[in-house]
Amino acid sequence: MPDTTPLMIIVGTLLILLLIQQWLAQVGKRLEAARRMTKAAQGKSKPLLNGLSVTGLDERGISSLRALMKDADSVALATFLAFNRPTVHELDAYLQRLFEQFHNAADAVTAASLPTPPAGMRIEALSPTERNLLLNRDPRQTRHIDRALMARFGGHAFLAHFTLYNSRDSGVALHVPPFDADRKLFEALAKSGIASRGRQIPLQQRLSVLKMQELRQMGKDLKLTQKFTRKADAIEALSQKPGAAVLLSMQYVIDDLFMLNPLDVDPHAIEQEWAWLVACAKLLGSIPPRRAELSSTQAVAKRKSR
């Protein structure tokens, strides 16, 4: 009589795999349903302050936004706006109106000539440069700063990391010793892929940290007979020699070398968008304290809706 044990093992394995597949399908459906419920909840307009409504945030996010507006910390508030991208409807409508009416004559506009912003916001809280930025930037244009980009630039420490990036040239090797004030920022950028570090940097770029005199000495050590008058020529010739990397490591710790990588997005566009977000944050933070709470009518309506 033939042994049916292998067949039974195969059948049993298939049944187990089928059960696992069904379980995973059920879990996936539950997760999708939860995601849709969250999205639907966030899609409803909710009261933010007296005269302002918001979508794109849950109750916890709305509470955080109110607290940041009360603190009037424009950088923290701009970071929140960039990270969460809520829609404050009355503010968005106001910004669109500013752009449509005044962007062709921004230089002739004064604070007194601008329409009154909603909910007691004070346009006077903005500098002339910030006002002109609001007038000349379409609030509906494509935005580049999102959670993914911010995560690569230190998350909630986005401003410090991006400011460092924007102040240096990309594609240029830099020697950043451990005691350098920016060392931790460079290390964070290297971890997120914004910067290359050590051996990740091509040898030609690594050699560029050397001075001309050091390059000439390296040429002598490697028995090169040619005389160098241009740094680029010296780097090109030395990068072809097998011992160049070893000699370089004797002068600089390789992990102290960093190089900022080019971005897919123009850094200037990111810089302008950030400045626009700060201007929006200043408007939200300019609301007088007495208006920085829900009105009693809104509060009652909110309790009844629960």
C-alpha positions as CSV (number, residue, x, y, z in Angstrom):
1,M,0.0,0.0,0.0
2,P,1.6,3.4,-1.0
3,D,2.6,5.8,1.7
4,T,0.2,8.8,1.6
5,T,2.1,10.8,4.3
6,P,3.9,13.2,1.9
7,L,0.6,13.9,0.1
8,M,-1.2,14.7,3.4
9,I,1.7,17.0,4.4
10,I,1.3,18.9,1.1
11,V,-2.5,19.1,1.5
12,G,-2.1,20.3,5.1
13,T,0.4,22.9,4.2
14,L,-1.8,24.2,1.4
15,L,-4.8,24.5,3.8
16,I,-2.7,26.4,6.3
17,L,-1.5,28.8,3.6
18,L,-5.1,29.3,2.5
19,L,-6.2,30.1,6.0
20,I,-3.3,32.6,6.4
21,Q,-4.2,34.2,3.1
22,Q,-7.8,34.6,4.2
23,W,-6.7,36.1,7.6
24,L,-4.4,38.6,5.9
25,A,-7.2,39.6,3.5
26,Q,-9.5,40.3,6.5
27,V,-6.8,42.3,8.3
28,G,-6.3,44.3,5.1
29,K,-10.0,45.1,4.8
30,R,-10.1,46.3,8.4
31,L,-7.1,48.5,7.9
32,E,-8.5,50.0,4.7
33,A,-11.9,50.6,6.5
34,A,-10.1,52.4,9.4
35,R,-8.1,54.5,6.9
36,R,-11.3,55.5,5.1
37,M,-13.0,56.4,8.3
38,T,-10.0,58.6,9.4
39,K,-9.9,60.3,6.0
40,A,-13.6,60.9,6.1
41,A,-13.4,62.4,9.6
42,Q,-10.5,64.6,8.6
43,G,-12.4,65.7,5.4
44,K,-15.2,67.3,7.4
45,S,-14.8,71.0,8.1
46,K,-14.3,71.5,11.9
47,P,-14.3,74.7,13.9
48,L,-10.8,75.9,14.7
49,L,-11.3,79.3,16.3
50,N,-14.0,81.9,16.2
51,G,-14.4,82.6,12.5
52,L,-12.0,79.8,11.3
53,S,-12.7,76.3,10.2
54,V,-10.2,73.6,9.2
55,T,-10.0,70.2,7.4
56,G,-7.2,67.7,7.3
57,L,-6.8,67.3,11.0
58,D,-8.2,65.2,13.8
59,E,-9.2,66.6,17.2
60,R,-5.7,66.1,18.5
61,G,-4.2,68.0,15.5
62,I,-6.7,70.8,15.9
63,S,-5.8,71.2,19.6
64,S,-2.1,71.3,18.6
65,L,-2.7,73.9,16.0
66,R,-4.7,76.1,18.5
67,A,-1.8,75.9,21.0
68,L,0.8,76.8,18.4
69,M,-1.3,79.8,17.2
70,K,-1.7,81.0,20.8
71,D,2.1,80.7,21.3
72,A,2.7,82.7,18.1
73,D,5.9,80.8,17.4
74,S,6.0,81.3,13.6
75,V,8.7,78.6,13.0
76,A,7.0,75.9,15.0
77,L,3.7,76.8,13.4
78,A,5.1,76.8,9.9
79,T,6.7,73.4,10.7
80,F,3.2,72.1,11.7
81,L,1.6,73.5,8.6
82,A,4.2,72.0,6.3
83,F,4.1,68.6,8.1
84,N,0.3,68.2,8.4
85,R,-0.9,70.4,5.5
86,P,-4.2,71.3,7.0
87,T,-6.7,73.5,5.1
88,V,-7.8,76.6,7.1
89,H,-10.6,77.5,4.7
90,E,-11.0,81.2,5.5
91,L,-7.2,81.8,5.4
92,D,-6.9,80.0,2.1
93,A,-9.8,82.0,0.6
94,Y,-8.1,85.2,1.8
95,L,-4.7,84.3,0.4
96,Q,-6.3,83.4,-3.0
97,R,-8.1,86.8,-3.0
98,L,-4.8,88.6,-2.3
99,F,-3.0,86.8,-5.1
100,E,-5.7,87.3,-7.6
101,Q,-6.2,91.0,-6.9
102,F,-2.7,92.3,-6.2
103,H,0.0,90.1,-7.6
104,N,0.6,92.3,-10.6
105,A,1.1,95.4,-8.5
106,A,2.8,94.2,-5.4
107,D,5.2,97.1,-5.1
108,A,2.4,99.6,-5.0
109,V,0.5,97.8,-2.2
110,T,0.6,99.0,1.4
111,A,-0.8,97.3,4.4
112,A,-3.6,99.8,4.6
113,S,-4.7,99.0,1.0
114,L,-5.1,95.3,1.6
115,P,-8.4,93.7,2.4
116,T,-9.1,92.8,6.0
117,P,-8.0,89.3,6.8
118,P,-10.4,86.9,8.6
119,A,-10.8,86.2,12.3
120,G,-9.0,89.3,13.5
121,M,-5.7,88.4,11.8
122,R,-3.4,91.4,11.5
123,I,-1.6,91.9,8.2
124,E,0.6,94.4,9.9
125,A,2.3,91.5,11.7
126,L,4.0,90.7,8.4
127,S,7.1,92.5,7.0
128,P,6.8,94.2,3.6
129,T,8.8,91.3,2.1
130,E,6.4,88.7,3.6
131,R,3.3,90.7,2.4
132,N,4.7,90.8,-1.1
133,L,5.4,87.1,-1.0
134,L,1.7,86.4,-0.2
135,L,0.7,88.7,-3.0
136,N,2.9,87.1,-5.6
137,R,2.6,83.4,-4.7
138,D,-0.4,81.4,-5.9
139,P,-1.5,79.4,-2.8
140,R,-2.7,76.6,-5.1
141,Q,0.6,76.1,-6.8
142,T,2.5,72.9,-6.4
143,R,4.1,72.5,-3.0
144,H,7.4,70.7,-2.4
145,I,7.7,70.5,1.3
146,D,5.9,67.4,2.6
147,R,6.4,64.8,5.2
148,A,8.8,62.7,3.1
149,L,11.0,65.7,2.4
150,M,10.9,66.9,6.0
151,A,11.8,63.4,7.2
152,R,15.0,63.6,5.1
153,F,15.8,67.0,6.6
154,G,15.4,66.1,10.3
155,G,11.6,66.1,10.6
156,H,10.5,68.8,13.0
157,A,14.1,70.1,12.9
158,F,13.6,70.8,9.2
159,L,14.6,74.4,9.3
160,A,18.0,73.8,10.9
161,H,18.9,71.0,8.5
162,F,17.6,72.7,5.4
163,T,19.3,76.0,6.3
164,L,22.6,74.2,6.5
165,Y,22.0,72.4,3.2
166,N,21.0,75.7,1.5
167,S,24.1,77.5,2.8
168,R,26.6,75.0,1.2
169,D,27.3,73.9,-2.4
170,S,26.2,70.4,-3.3
171,G,28.7,68.0,-4.9
172,V,31.7,69.5,-3.0
173,A,33.5,67.5,-0.4
174,L,33.8,69.1,3.0
175,H,36.0,68.3,6.0
176,V,33.7,68.4,9.1
177,P,35.7,67.4,12.2
178,P,33.9,66.0,15.3
179,F,34.2,69.4,17.2
180,D,32.5,71.3,14.4
181,A,29.2,72.9,15.4
182,D,27.4,71.5,12.4
183,R,28.8,68.0,12.7
184,K,25.6,66.4,14.1
185,L,23.5,68.1,11.3
186,F,25.9,66.6,8.7
187,E,25.7,63.2,10.3
188,A,21.8,63.3,10.2
189,L,21.8,64.4,6.5
190,A,24.2,61.5,5.7
191,K,21.9,59.0,7.4
192,S,18.9,60.3,5.4
193,G,20.8,60.2,2.1
194,I,20.9,64.0,1.7
195,A,24.7,63.9,2.1
196,S,27.3,61.3,1.3
197,R,30.0,60.4,3.8
198,G,33.5,58.9,3.8
199,R,34.0,56.3,1.1
200,Q,30.5,57.0,-0.3
201,I,32.2,60.2,-1.8
202,P,34.1,59.6,-5.1
203,L,37.9,59.8,-4.6
204,Q,38.2,62.9,-6.9
205,Q,35.8,64.9,-4.6
206,R,37.6,63.6,-1.5
207,L,41.0,64.8,-2.8
208,S,39.5,68.3,-3.3
209,V,39.7,68.9,0.4
210,L,43.5,69.0,0.1
211,K,45.4,72.2,-0.5
212,M,47.5,72.6,-3.7
213,Q,50.7,72.1,-1.6
214,E,49.4,68.9,-0.2
215,L,48.4,67.6,-3.6
216,R,51.9,68.3,-4.9
217,Q,53.4,66.5,-2.0
218,M,51.1,63.5,-2.6
219,G,52.3,63.5,-6.2
220,K,55.9,63.3,-5.1
221,D,55.0,60.5,-2.7
222,L,53.4,58.6,-5.5
223,K,56.3,59.1,-7.8
224,L,54.5,61.4,-10.3
225,T,56.9,63.3,-12.5
226,Q,54.5,65.9,-13.9
227,K,54.3,69.4,-12.4
228,F,50.9,70.6,-11.4
229,T,49.8,74.3,-11.7
230,R,46.1,73.7,-11.6
231,K,44.3,71.9,-8.7
232,A,41.8,70.2,-11.0
233,D,44.7,68.6,-13.0
234,A,46.4,67.4,-9.9
235,I,43.2,65.9,-8.5
236,E,42.5,64.2,-11.9
237,A,46.0,62.6,-12.0
238,L,46.1,61.6,-8.4
239,S,42.7,60.0,-8.5
240,Q,44.1,57.5,-11.0
241,K,46.9,56.3,-8.6
242,P,46.1,53.3,-6.4
243,G,47.8,54.8,-3.3
244,A,46.1,58.2,-3.3
245,A,43.2,57.0,-1.1
246,V,45.6,55.6,1.5
247,L,47.7,58.8,1.6
248,L,44.5,60.9,1.9
249,S,43.4,58.8,4.9
250,M,46.7,59.5,6.6
251,Q,45.8,63.3,6.6
252,Y,42.0,63.2,7.1
253,V,39.8,60.7,9.0
254,I,37.7,59.5,6.2
255,D,34.4,59.6,8.2
256,D,35.1,63.3,8.7
257,L,34.5,64.0,5.0
258,F,30.9,64.9,3.9
259,M,29.4,65.9,0.6
260,L,25.9,67.3,0.1
261,N,24.0,65.6,-2.7
262,P,21.9,67.4,-5.3
263,L,18.1,67.5,-4.7
264,D,15.4,66.6,-7.2
265,V,13.8,69.9,-6.3
266,D,15.3,73.3,-6.7
267,P,16.4,74.4,-3.2
268,H,15.3,78.0,-4.0
269,A,11.8,76.7,-4.6
270,I,11.9,75.1,-1.1
271,E,13.3,78.3,0.4
272,Q,10.5,80.4,-1.1
273,E,7.8,77.9,0.0
274,W,9.2,77.9,3.5
275,A,9.1,81.7,3.6
276,W,5.5,81.6,2.5
277,L,4.6,79.1,5.2
278,V,6.2,81.3,7.8
279,A,4.2,84.3,6.5
280,C,1.0,82.2,6.8
281,A,2.0,81.2,10.3
282,K,2.5,84.8,11.3
283,L,-1.0,85.6,10.1
284,L,-2.4,82.8,12.2
285,G,-0.4,83.7,15.2
286,S,-1.5,87.4,14.9
287,I,-5.0,86.7,16.1
288,P,-5.7,88.5,19.4
289,P,-5.8,86.2,22.4
290,R,-9.5,87.1,23.1
291,R,-10.4,85.5,19.8
292,A,-8.1,82.5,20.1
293,E,-10.8,80.3,21.5
294,L,-14.0,78.8,20.2
295,S,-17.0,81.0,20.7
296,S,-19.6,79.7,23.2
297,T,-22.0,78.9,20.3
298,Q,-19.4,76.8,18.5
299,A,-18.5,75.0,21.7
300,V,-22.1,74.1,22.4
301,A,-22.6,72.9,18.9
302,K,-19.5,70.9,19.1
303,R,-20.7,69.1,22.3
304,K,-24.1,68.4,20.8
305,S,-22.5,66.8,17.7
306,R,-20.6,64.2,19.8
